């Protein structure tokens, strides 16, 4: 039976309402409802978050679910099957059964006396993913979705692969390895009741690390499609309000999805990283929930509040700031458009030319090219892929540009604004059978400092197909065409636009395994270029404004002897390392707190690019009045030229006594990766 908490500030909290699925499994839902003695007979619209991140570790009467209830909605959160208090097993993210569960849950909710029959899905990251995935099944009573920081393509735009390369630090250091421990944590007996032991034992018996599946699927294909909507946008029938961030790990899906949807839609992209817009770095930080509530008031309550009369596209046009990783804000302004692509947009080709020039004319030479030696640790100033760590902004690109080939425009005499995905066309050759090519677009200030605008990559073996790679032949010239990440940027007069080409993005991408010498061709017959999505320069700023967030924001810091983000150089070993450390403790109730510690170390060799090792340590500690439970997961991923070798150890202790141990050891042949 669900647990009903005493009312507080006009809200009642209903804990662990178990929803039956068609196969007999029950999934657990919490609800914040507007306070009323007969709330169960007062039909209201519901805003649902659907994620596997253990709702029972959150403090009741807090967060946006409580706010939704204060504004006349039911704020609800469901633990996905096999996680938290829900029954069943969870062996992978975004499984088709997981999607079906949510469809069934939405229709079950619509039949309850407290439901008006109108449901929205809202959530960031995993909750944004599930929102678009479930919407593609078009359940009858799903009225609208508000996905935040989501993807439309799990292979090209997720935390596992990029451009046919394996992402390096994030899955071992954060999400992938962290979920091993999270999925093994116990539910709480005061909520799960007589099934507490059964649920935990079931979770432990079937806790399969997601990493095993991801490394087994190194090319695009059938595995990645059920969780992607990129090839079936028209399956979404409800209205959609998308929120994204330029420094988030998912900058491409919001505008790309907006372009292809055929339903009532709106998109809003700020300068933010993978943190809610009221707390994100860099700012400006805004009260984004006010916009979410306006959208839901219209679509769930039918209030005519003008939200659909506003321009449907709103983006933050970024400008140059000194490229410090510790900056808190981004220079720029909010720009609105009635559609995307922008009606008056155009494409400008800038060609790679001799002497490092980037200009509007093709080279007239017959055989021009630039040569560089592959250095697997280029990228250390590119920041960290943003999917959860509370830091990671890029720094000055000049230390990476030393090991790249660089092409720069003349000094601009007028401002230039771009909005969309820049595209790179490169004519290349390599002495190695596997080689990636990375493009970085930067804004170069008068003092020479270089600020990263966006980047992109293509593994040369995926030049014709992400599903069927083919090795490169030494000396053969190939044309590579790939996008850089979507962005909105204003290059000011007096600055330069720079394109840098290398073959690594460490520690964001796992280095390809072969030493090699590469050429970038820039002649009459092989004219490499970058294509910029220009939009008319807007001299009228402040087209729109948003209420600022009341949250005070500081840089993420631990004690002085615990640096949180280090790039370390081993001079004698000619290696470069990344070390990150995050810690956090959440007070769940007066009788319980949960601590999470993530400790990562990765090393890559400049002498042997196949020699890479990453060790992620993830500790979770639950302290309660009835004792302490620790869940310790350690993930070790190393590579050779031929394979990835993965070792995972899980250790659970209850009051210091060993309770459950598990391990997984597996090697994965490299598929031209």
C-alpha positions as CSV (number, residue, x, y, z in Angstrom):
1,X,0.0,0.0,0.0
2,X,1.3,3.5,-0.7
3,X,2.4,5.7,2.2
4,X,0.6,9.1,2.6
5,X,2.7,11.8,4.3
6,X,1.1,14.6,6.4
7,X,0.3,17.7,4.2
8,X,2.9,20.5,4.0
9,X,2.6,23.9,2.4
10,X,-0.5,23.0,0.5
11,X,0.9,19.7,-0.8
12,X,0.4,16.0,0.1
13,X,3.1,13.5,-0.7
14,X,2.0,10.0,-1.8
15,X,4.8,7.4,-1.5
16,X,5.2,4.2,-3.5
17,X,2.0,3.8,-5.4
18,X,2.6,0.5,-7.3
19,X,1.5,0.4,-10.9
20,X,0.7,-3.0,-12.4
21,X,2.3,-3.9,-15.8
22,X,0.9,-6.3,-18.3
23,X,3.5,-9.0,-17.4
24,X,2.7,-8.9,-13.6
25,X,5.6,-6.6,-12.6
26,X,4.8,-3.5,-10.5
27,X,6.7,-0.2,-10.9
28,X,6.8,2.4,-8.1
29,X,5.5,6.0,-8.4
30,X,5.6,8.9,-6.0
31,X,3.2,11.8,-6.3
32,X,3.0,15.3,-4.9
33,X,-0.6,16.4,-5.1
34,X,-2.4,19.6,-4.2
35,X,-3.6,19.3,-0.6
36,X,-7.2,18.2,-0.2
37,X,-9.0,15.7,2.1
38,X,-10.6,14.2,-1.0
39,X,-7.6,14.6,-3.3
40,X,-8.2,11.1,-4.8
41,X,-11.6,12.4,-6.1
42,X,-10.3,15.6,-7.6
43,X,-9.1,15.0,-11.2
44,X,-6.0,16.9,-12.1
45,X,-3.4,16.8,-14.9
46,X,-0.2,15.1,-14.1
47,X,3.4,15.9,-15.0
48,X,5.5,12.7,-15.0
49,X,9.3,12.1,-14.7
50,X,10.4,8.6,-15.7
51,X,14.0,7.7,-14.7
52,X,16.0,5.0,-12.9
53,X,17.8,7.2,-10.4
54,X,16.0,6.1,-7.2
55,X,13.3,8.4,-6.3
56,X,13.5,7.3,-2.6
57,X,16.9,9.0,-2.3
58,X,15.1,12.4,-2.7
59,X,13.7,14.5,0.1
60,X,9.9,14.7,0.1
61,X,8.3,18.1,-0.4
62,X,11.2,19.4,-2.4
63,X,12.1,20.0,-6.0
64,X,10.0,20.7,-9.0
65,X,7.5,17.9,-8.3
66,X,6.4,19.8,-5.2
67,X,6.3,23.0,-7.1
68,X,4.1,21.4,-9.8
69,X,1.6,20.4,-7.0
70,X,1.7,24.0,-5.6
71,X,0.7,25.2,-9.1
72,X,-2.3,22.9,-9.5
73,X,-0.7,19.8,-11.1
74,X,0.2,16.4,-9.8
75,X,3.9,16.1,-9.8
76,X,4.9,12.4,-10.2
77,X,8.1,10.4,-10.5
78,X,8.4,6.7,-11.5
79,X,11.4,4.4,-10.9
80,X,12.0,2.5,-14.1
81,X,11.6,-1.3,-13.9
82,X,14.4,-3.0,-11.9
83,X,15.6,0.3,-10.2
84,X,14.8,1.8,-6.8
85,X,11.5,0.5,-5.4
86,X,10.3,-0.9,-8.7
87,X,10.0,-4.7,-9.2
88,X,11.6,-6.5,-12.2
89,X,15.1,-6.4,-13.6
90,X,17.1,-3.7,-15.3
91,X,19.9,-4.9,-17.7
92,X,20.2,-1.9,-20.0
93,X,19.1,1.7,-20.5
94,X,16.1,2.6,-22.7
95,X,15.0,-1.0,-23.3
96,X,11.8,-1.5,-25.3
97,X,10.2,-3.1,-22.3
98,X,11.1,0.1,-20.3
99,X,9.3,2.2,-22.9
100,X,6.3,-0.1,-22.9
101,X,6.1,0.2,-19.1
102,X,5.7,3.9,-19.3
103,X,3.1,3.7,-22.0
104,X,1.1,1.4,-19.8
105,X,1.7,3.6,-16.8
106,X,0.3,6.7,-18.6
107,X,-2.8,4.8,-19.6
108,X,-3.2,3.4,-16.1
109,X,-2.9,6.9,-14.6
110,X,-5.6,8.2,-17.0
111,X,-8.1,5.6,-15.5
112,X,-7.6,6.8,-11.9
113,X,-10.1,9.0,-10.1
114,X,-7.5,11.6,-9.4
115,X,-6.4,12.0,-13.1
116,X,-7.9,14.4,-15.6
117,X,-6.7,12.1,-18.3
118,X,-4.0,14.6,-19.4
119,X,-0.4,13.7,-18.8
120,X,2.9,15.5,-19.6
121,X,6.3,13.9,-19.5
122,X,9.1,16.2,-18.2
123,X,12.7,15.5,-17.4
124,X,16.4,16.2,-18.1
125,X,18.9,13.8,-19.5
126,X,17.5,10.2,-18.9
127,X,14.1,11.8,-18.3
128,X,14.4,13.7,-21.5
129,X,15.4,10.6,-23.4
130,X,12.4,8.6,-22.1
131,X,10.0,11.5,-22.9
132,X,10.8,11.4,-26.6
133,X,11.0,7.6,-26.7
134,X,7.6,7.2,-25.1
135,X,6.1,10.0,-27.2
136,X,7.1,8.0,-30.3
137,X,4.7,5.3,-29.1
138,X,2.0,8.0,-29.0
139,X,0.0,6.8,-26.0
140,X,-3.5,8.2,-26.1
141,X,-3.3,10.2,-22.9
142,X,0.2,11.7,-23.3
143,X,-0.7,15.3,-24.1
144,X,2.7,17.0,-24.3
145,X,6.4,16.4,-23.5
146,X,9.1,18.8,-22.2
147,X,12.5,17.0,-22.8
148,X,15.6,18.7,-21.4
149,X,19.1,17.8,-22.5
150,X,18.0,14.8,-24.6
151,X,19.1,13.0,-27.7
152,X,17.3,11.9,-30.9
153,X,20.1,9.5,-31.9
154,X,21.7,7.2,-29.3
155,X,24.7,6.3,-31.5
156,X,25.7,9.6,-32.9
157,X,24.7,11.8,-30.0
158,X,25.0,10.1,-26.7
159,X,27.6,9.4,-24.1
160,X,29.0,6.2,-25.7
161,X,30.1,7.0,-29.2
162,X,30.8,10.1,-31.3
163,X,31.6,10.1,-35.0
164,X,32.4,6.4,-34.9
165,X,34.8,6.8,-32.0
166,X,34.4,5.4,-28.5
167,X,33.9,8.2,-25.9
168,X,36.7,8.0,-23.3
169,X,36.2,9.4,-19.8
170,X,32.5,9.6,-19.2
171,X,31.1,6.1,-19.0
172,X,34.0,4.8,-16.9
173,X,34.3,7.9,-14.8
174,X,30.7,8.8,-14.4
175,X,27.5,7.4,-15.7
176,X,28.2,3.9,-17.1
177,X,30.2,2.6,-14.1
178,X,28.1,4.6,-11.6
179,X,25.0,2.8,-12.6
180,X,26.5,-0.6,-11.6
181,X,26.4,0.6,-8.0
182,X,23.1,2.5,-8.2
183,X,21.3,-0.5,-9.6
184,X,22.7,-2.6,-6.7
185,X,21.6,-0.3,-3.9
186,X,18.7,-1.6,-1.7
187,X,15.2,-0.2,-1.6
188,X,13.9,0.9,1.8
189,X,11.7,-1.4,3.9
190,X,9.5,1.4,5.2
191,X,8.3,2.0,1.6
192,X,8.6,-1.5,0.0
193,X,7.0,-3.4,2.9
194,X,6.9,-7.1,2.7
195,X,8.5,-7.2,-0.8
196,X,11.6,-5.3,0.3
197,X,13.9,-8.4,0.4
198,X,12.5,-9.9,-2.7
199,X,13.0,-6.7,-4.7
200,X,16.6,-6.2,-3.6
201,X,17.5,-9.8,-4.2
202,X,16.0,-9.7,-7.7
203,X,17.9,-6.5,-8.5
204,X,21.2,-8.0,-7.3
205,X,20.7,-11.3,-9.1
206,X,20.2,-9.6,-12.5
207,X,22.5,-6.5,-12.2
208,X,24.3,-6.5,-15.5
209,X,26.6,-3.6,-16.2
210,X,25.4,-1.6,-19.2
211,X,29.0,-1.2,-20.4
212,X,29.1,-4.8,-21.5
213,X,26.3,-4.1,-24.0
214,X,27.7,-0.7,-25.2
215,X,31.2,-2.1,-25.9
216,X,29.6,-5.0,-27.8
217,X,27.9,-2.6,-30.2
218,X,30.7,-0.5,-31.6
219,X,28.9,0.3,-34.9
220,X,25.5,1.9,-35.5
221,X,22.8,-0.7,-36.0
222,X,19.6,-2.3,-34.8
223,X,20.6,-2.1,-31.1
224,X,20.7,1.7,-31.1
225,X,17.5,2.3,-33.1
226,X,14.7,1.6,-30.5
227,X,16.0,4.4,-28.3
228,X,16.4,6.9,-31.2
229,X,13.7,8.9,-32.9
230,X,15.9,10.5,-35.6
231,X,14.5,8.2,-38.3
232,X,10.9,8.5,-37.1
233,X,10.2,12.0,-35.9
234,X,6.7,11.7,-37.4
235,X,5.8,9.0,-34.8
236,X,5.5,11.8,-32.2
237,X,1.9,13.1,-32.2
238,X,1.8,15.3,-29.1
239,X,3.1,18.9,-28.6
240,X,6.8,19.3,-27.7
241,X,8.8,21.9,-25.8
242,X,12.5,21.2,-26.0
243,X,15.2,22.7,-23.8
244,X,18.9,22.4,-24.6
245,X,22.3,23.9,-23.7
246,X,25.3,24.8,-25.9
247,X,27.8,23.5,-23.4
248,X,25.6,20.4,-22.7
249,X,26.6,17.1,-24.0
250,X,23.6,17.1,-26.3
251,X,23.8,20.4,-28.3
252,X,22.6,18.9,-31.6
253,X,19.2,17.2,-31.0
254,X,17.0,20.2,-30.0
255,X,17.2,22.2,-33.2
256,X,17.5,19.1,-35.4
257,X,14.4,17.6,-33.8
258,X,12.6,20.9,-34.0
259,X,13.3,21.1,-37.8
260,X,11.7,17.7,-38.4
261,X,8.7,17.6,-36.0
262,X,5.3,18.2,-37.5
263,X,3.5,19.0,-34.3
264,X,3.0,22.1,-32.2
265,X,6.6,22.8,-31.0
266,X,8.9,25.1,-29.2
267,X,12.7,25.0,-28.6
268,X,14.9,27.0,-26.2
269,X,18.7,26.6,-26.1
270,X,20.8,28.5,-23.6
271,X,24.5,28.6,-22.9
272,X,24.2,25.9,-20.2
273,X,26.1,22.7,-19.4
274,X,24.3,19.5,-18.2
275,X,22.7,21.2,-15.2
276,X,19.3,22.6,-14.8
277,X,19.1,26.2,-16.3
278,X,18.6,27.8,-12.9
279,X,21.9,26.4,-11.6
280,X,23.9,25.8,-14.8
281,X,27.4,27.0,-15.5
282,X,27.9,29.0,-17.6
283,X,25.0,31.4,-17.2
284,X,23.0,33.4,-17.5
285,X,20.9,31.3,-15.2
286,X,17.1,31.6,-15.5
287,X,13.9,30.4,-13.8
288,X,13.2,27.9,-16.5
289,X,10.4,26.2,-14.5
290,X,8.3,29.3,-15.1
291,X,8.4,28.6,-18.8
292,X,7.7,24.9,-18.2
293,X,4.6,25.8,-16.1
294,X,3.3,28.2,-18.8
295,X,3.6,25.5,-21.4
296,X,1.8,23.0,-19.1
297,X,-0.9,25.5,-18.2
298,X,-1.7,25.9,-21.8
299,X,-1.5,22.2,-22.9
300,X,-2.9,20.5,-19.7
301,X,-5.3,23.1,-18.4
302,X,-6.3,24.9,-21.5
303,X,-5.2,28.4,-20.2
304,X,-4.9,31.0,-23.0
305,X,-1.6,32.5,-21.7
306,X,0.0,33.5,-25.0
307,X,2.7,30.8,-24.9
308,X,1.8,29.7,-28.4
309,X,1.8,33.2,-29.8
310,X,5.6,33.7,-29.1
311,X,8.3,32.9,-31.6
312,X,8.9,29.2,-31.3
313,X,12.7,29.3,-31.5
314,X,14.8,31.0,-28.8
315,X,18.5,30.6,-28.6
316,X,21.3,32.3,-26.7
317,X,23.7,33.9,-29.2
318,X,27.1,33.4,-27.5
319,X,30.0,35.7,-27.8
320,X,33.7,35.6,-27.0
321,X,34.8,35.4,-23.3
322,X,38.3,34.9,-22.1
323,X,38.6,31.0,-22.4
324,X,38.9,30.2,-18.7
325,X,37.5,26.9,-17.5
326,X,36.3,28.5,-14.3
327,X,34.2,31.3,-15.8
328,X,30.6,31.4,-14.6
329,X,28.8,33.3,-17.4
330,X,28.7,33.6,-21.1
331,X,28.6,36.9,-23.0
332,X,25.7,37.1,-25.5
333,X,22.0,37.8,-25.9
334,X,18.7,35.9,-26.4
335,X,17.7,35.7,-30.1
336,X,14.2,34.5,-31.3
337,X,13.2,33.2,-34.7
338,X,9.9,32.1,-36.2
339,X,11.5,28.9,-37.7
340,X,14.6,26.9,-38.0
341,X,16.5,26.8,-40.3
342,X,16.3,30.6,-40.2
343,X,14.6,32.0,-43.3
344,X,17.4,34.4,-44.2
345,X,20.2,32.1,-43.4
346,X,23.0,31.3,-45.9
347,X,26.0,29.0,-46.1
348,X,29.5,30.4,-46.4
349,X,32.3,28.2,-47.5
350,X,35.8,29.0,-46.1
351,X,38.5,27.1,-47.9
352,X,41.8,25.8,-46.4
353,X,44.6,27.6,-48.2
354,X,48.4,27.8,-48.0
355,X,50.1,29.5,-45.1
356,X,47.3,28.6,-42.7
357,X,44.8,30.8,-44.3
358,X,41.0,30.3,-44.3
359,X,39.2,32.2,-47.0
360,X,36.4,32.4,-49.5
361,X,38.4,31.2,-52.6
362,X,39.7,27.8,-53.5
363,X,43.4,27.2,-53.8
364,X,44.7,27.2,-57.4
365,X,47.6,25.0,-56.6
366,X,47.8,21.4,-58.0
367,X,49.2,19.6,-55.1
368,X,49.0,21.5,-51.8
369,X,48.6,19.7,-48.5
370,X,49.5,19.9,-44.8
371,X,51.1,17.1,-42.9
372,X,50.9,16.3,-39.2
373,X,51.8,13.4,-37.0
374,X,49.0,11.9,-34.9
375,X,49.3,12.8,-31.3
376,X,46.7,10.8,-29.2
377,X,46.6,13.3,-26.3
378,X,45.5,16.4,-28.3
379,X,42.3,17.8,-26.8
380,X,43.2,18.5,-23.2
381,X,42.0,22.1,-23.4
382,X,38.8,21.1,-25.1
383,X,36.9,20.8,-21.8
384,X,35.0,17.7,-20.7
385,X,31.9,16.2,-22.4
386,X,29.1,17.5,-20.3
387,X,26.8,14.8,-19.1
388,X,26.9,15.1,-15.3
389,X,30.2,16.4,-13.9
390,X,29.7,19.9,-12.5
391,X,32.7,21.3,-14.4
392,X,34.5,21.0,-17.7
393,X,34.4,24.2,-19.7
394,X,37.1,24.4,-22.5
395,X,40.2,26.5,-22.0
396,X,42.5,28.4,-24.3
397,X,42.9,26.2,-27.4
398,X,46.5,27.3,-28.2
399,X,48.2,24.4,-26.4
400,X,46.2,21.9,-28.5
401,X,46.6,23.9,-31.7
402,X,50.4,23.4,-31.4
403,X,49.8,19.8,-32.3
404,X,47.2,20.5,-35.0
405,X,47.1,22.1,-38.4
406,X,45.4,25.4,-38.2
407,X,43.7,27.7,-40.7
408,X,42.5,31.2,-39.8
409,X,40.6,34.0,-41.6
410,X,41.8,37.5,-41.9
411,X,40.8,39.8,-39.1
412,X,37.1,40.4,-39.4
413,X,36.0,43.9,-40.2
414,X,32.4,43.2,-39.4
415,X,30.6,40.9,-37.0
416,X,29.6,37.4,-38.2
417,X,26.8,35.3,-36.6
418,X,26.2,31.6,-37.1
419,X,23.3,29.4,-36.0
420,X,23.2,25.7,-36.7
421,X,25.7,23.0,-37.5
422,X,28.9,24.0,-39.3
423,X,30.1,21.3,-41.7
424,X,33.6,20.2,-42.6
425,X,34.7,18.7,-45.9
426,X,38.2,17.3,-45.7
427,X,40.3,15.5,-48.2
428,X,42.7,13.3,-46.2
429,X,45.2,10.5,-46.3
430,X,46.8,8.5,-43.5
431,X,49.5,5.9,-43.0
432,X,47.4,4.2,-40.4
433,X,44.4,1.8,-41.1
434,X,42.3,3.5,-38.4
435,X,42.5,7.2,-37.9
436,X,40.0,9.8,-36.6
437,X,39.8,13.4,-37.9
438,X,38.7,16.1,-35.4
439,X,37.7,19.6,-36.4
440,X,37.6,22.5,-34.0
441,X,36.1,25.8,-34.7
442,X,37.5,28.6,-32.6
443,X,37.1,32.4,-32.0
444,X,40.5,34.0,-31.9
445,X,40.7,37.3,-30.0
446,X,43.1,40.2,-30.8
447,X,45.4,39.0,-28.0
448,X,45.8,35.6,-29.7
449,X,43.7,33.6,-27.2
450,X,41.6,31.0,-28.8
451,X,38.1,30.1,-27.5
452,X,36.5,26.9,-28.6
453,X,33.1,27.5,-30.4
454,X,32.3,23.8,-31.3
455,X,33.9,20.7,-32.6
456,X,33.2,17.5,-34.5
457,X,34.9,14.2,-35.4
458,X,34.7,11.4,-37.9
459,X,36.5,8.1,-37.7
460,X,37.9,7.7,-41.2
461,X,36.9,4.1,-41.3
462,X,33.3,5.3,-41.0
463,X,33.6,7.6,-44.0
464,X,30.9,5.8,-46.0
465,X,28.9,4.1,-43.3
466,X,28.5,4.1,-39.5
467,X,27.3,0.5,-39.7
468,X,29.9,-1.1,-42.0
469,X,33.4,0.5,-41.4
470,X,36.3,-0.2,-43.8
471,X,40.0,0.4,-43.0
472,X,42.0,3.2,-44.6
473,X,44.5,2.3,-47.3
474,X,47.9,4.0,-46.8
475,X,48.4,6.9,-49.1
476,X,44.9,6.8,-50.6
477,X,43.0,10.1,-50.5
478,X,39.5,10.1,-49.1
479,X,36.8,12.8,-48.8
480,X,35.4,13.1,-45.3
481,X,32.2,15.0,-44.6
482,X,31.0,15.6,-41.1
483,X,29.2,18.1,-38.9
484,X,30.5,20.1,-36.1
485,X,28.3,20.5,-33.1
486,X,25.3,22.8,-33.4
487,X,25.9,26.3,-32.0
488,X,24.9,29.9,-32.0
489,X,27.9,32.3,-32.0
490,X,28.8,35.9,-32.8
491,X,32.3,36.6,-34.0
492,X,33.1,40.2,-33.4
493,X,34.9,42.6,-35.7
494,X,38.6,42.4,-34.9
495,X,38.5,38.7,-34.2
496,X,39.4,35.7,-36.5
497,X,37.7,32.4,-37.2
498,X,40.0,29.4,-36.9
499,X,39.6,25.8,-38.0
500,X,42.0,23.4,-36.4
501,X,42.4,19.8,-37.6
502,X,43.9,17.0,-35.5
503,X,43.2,13.3,-34.9
504,X,42.4,13.2,-31.2
505,X,40.1,14.6,-28.6
506,X,41.5,13.3,-25.4
507,X,40.1,12.7,-22.8
508,X,36.7,12.9,-24.5
509,X,37.5,10.3,-27.1
510,X,39.4,7.0,-26.7
511,X,42.5,7.3,-28.9
512,X,42.6,5.2,-32.1
513,X,45.3,2.5,-31.7
514,X,47.9,3.1,-34.5
515,X,50.7,5.6,-34.9
516,X,50.3,7.5,-38.2
517,X,51.2,10.5,-40.3
518,X,48.2,12.3,-41.9
519,X,47.7,14.8,-44.7
520,X,45.0,17.4,-45.2
521,X,44.8,18.3,-48.9
522,X,43.9,21.9,-49.9
523,X,44.4,22.2,-53.6
524,X,42.4,22.8,-56.7
525,X,41.3,19.2,-57.0
526,X,40.9,18.4,-53.3
527,X,39.5,21.6,-51.8
528,X,38.9,21.1,-48.1
529,X,36.6,23.6,-46.4
530,X,34.4,24.5,-43.5
531,X,30.8,25.6,-44.2
532,X,29.3,28.1,-41.8
533,X,25.6,28.5,-41.2
534,X,25.3,32.3,-41.4
535,X,22.3,34.2,-40.1
536,X,21.7,37.9,-40.4
537,X,23.7,39.8,-37.8
538,X,21.3,41.1,-35.2
539,X,22.1,44.5,-33.8
540,X,18.9,44.7,-31.8
541,X,19.7,42.8,-28.6
542,X,17.3,42.0,-25.7
543,X,14.6,40.6,-28.1
544,X,13.4,38.6,-25.1
545,X,14.3,38.3,-21.4
546,X,13.7,35.7,-18.7
547,X,13.3,35.9,-15.0
548,X,16.8,35.4,-13.5
549,X,17.3,32.4,-11.2
550,X,17.5,33.1,-7.5
551,X,20.1,30.4,-7.0
552,X,23.5,31.5,-6.0
553,X,26.2,29.6,-8.0
554,X,29.8,28.9,-7.1
555,X,32.5,26.8,-8.7
556,X,32.6,23.1,-7.7
557,X,35.3,22.8,-5.1
558,X,36.3,20.2,-2.5
559,X,39.0,20.6,0.2
560,X,42.4,22.0,-0.8
561,X,44.0,18.6,-0.9
562,X,41.3,17.2,-3.2
563,X,41.6,18.8,-6.6
564,X,38.5,18.0,-8.7
565,X,39.9,18.2,-12.3
566,X,43.5,17.7,-13.2
567,X,45.4,17.1,-16.4
568,X,48.7,15.5,-15.5
569,X,51.8,15.1,-17.7
570,X,54.2,12.2,-17.1
571,X,57.3,13.6,-18.7
572,X,59.5,10.5,-18.4
573,X,56.7,8.1,-19.6
574,X,55.5,10.5,-22.3
575,X,51.9,10.1,-21.1
576,X,49.0,12.4,-20.3
577,X,46.5,11.7,-17.6
578,X,43.1,12.9,-16.5
579,X,42.0,12.8,-12.8
580,X,38.6,13.8,-11.6
581,X,36.9,13.6,-8.3
582,X,33.3,14.4,-7.3
583,X,31.6,14.0,-3.9
584,X,28.1,14.7,-2.7
585,X,25.9,13.9,0.3
586,X,22.1,14.2,0.2
587,X,20.0,14.3,3.4
588,X,17.0,12.2,2.5
589,X,15.2,12.5,5.8
590,X,16.0,13.1,9.5
591,X,17.1,9.5,9.7
592,X,19.0,8.9,6.5
593,X,21.7,10.4,4.2
594,X,23.2,9.1,1.0
595,X,26.8,9.9,-0.1
596,X,28.2,9.4,-3.6
597,X,31.9,9.5,-4.5
598,X,33.3,9.2,-8.0
599,X,37.1,9.0,-8.5
600,X,38.5,8.6,-12.0
601,X,42.0,8.3,-13.5
602,X,42.8,7.8,-17.2
603,X,46.2,7.7,-18.9
604,X,47.1,7.7,-22.6
605,X,50.5,7.2,-24.1
606,X,51.9,9.5,-26.9
607,X,54.4,6.7,-27.9
608,X,51.8,3.9,-28.2
609,X,48.3,5.2,-28.8
610,X,46.8,1.8,-28.2
611,X,48.0,1.9,-24.6
612,X,45.2,3.6,-22.7
613,X,43.8,2.7,-19.3
614,X,40.9,4.1,-17.3
615,X,40.0,3.3,-13.7
616,X,36.7,4.6,-12.3
617,X,35.9,4.1,-8.6
618,X,32.3,4.7,-7.5
619,X,31.4,4.5,-3.8
620,X,27.8,4.9,-2.5
621,X,27.1,5.0,1.2
622,X,23.7,4.9,2.8
623,X,23.7,5.9,6.5
624,X,20.5,5.2,8.4
625,X,19.5,4.9,12.0
626,X,19.3,1.1,11.4
627,X,22.9,0.9,10.0
628,X,25.1,1.6,7.1
629,X,25.2,0.1,3.6
630,X,28.1,0.7,1.2
631,X,28.1,-0.2,-2.5
632,X,31.6,0.0,-4.1
633,X,32.0,-0.5,-7.8
634,X,35.4,-0.3,-9.6
635,X,35.6,-0.3,-13.4
636,X,38.9,-0.9,-15.2
637,X,39.0,-0.5,-19.0
638,X,42.2,-0.8,-20.9
639,X,43.1,-1.3,-24.6
640,X,45.5,-2.9,-26.9
641,X,45.7,-2.6,-30.7
642,X,43.3,-5.5,-31.0
643,X,40.8,-5.2,-28.2
644,X,39.2,-3.5,-25.2
645,X,39.6,-5.3,-21.9
646,X,37.0,-4.6,-19.2
647,X,37.1,-5.6,-15.5
648,X,34.3,-4.7,-13.1
649,X,34.2,-5.5,-9.4
650,X,31.1,-4.9,-7.2
651,X,31.3,-5.1,-3.4
652,X,28.4,-4.5,-1.0
653,X,28.8,-4.3,2.8
654,X,26.1,-4.0,5.4
655,X,27.4,-2.6,8.7
656,X,30.9,-3.4,7.6
657,X,30.2,-7.1,6.9
658,X,30.5,-8.5,3.3
659,X,27.0,-8.9,1.9
660,X,27.3,-9.4,-1.9
661,X,30.1,-9.4,-4.4
662,X,30.1,-9.8,-8.1
663,X,32.6,-9.4,-10.9
664,X,32.6,-9.2,-14.7
665,X,35.7,-9.8,-17.0
666,X,35.4,-9.5,-20.7
667,X,37.4,-8.5,-23.8
668,X,35.9,-6.9,-26.9
669,X,37.6,-6.9,-30.3
670,X,38.1,-3.4,-31.6
671,X,35.9,-2.9,-34.7
672,X,38.2,-0.4,-36.5
673,X,37.8,1.8,-33.4
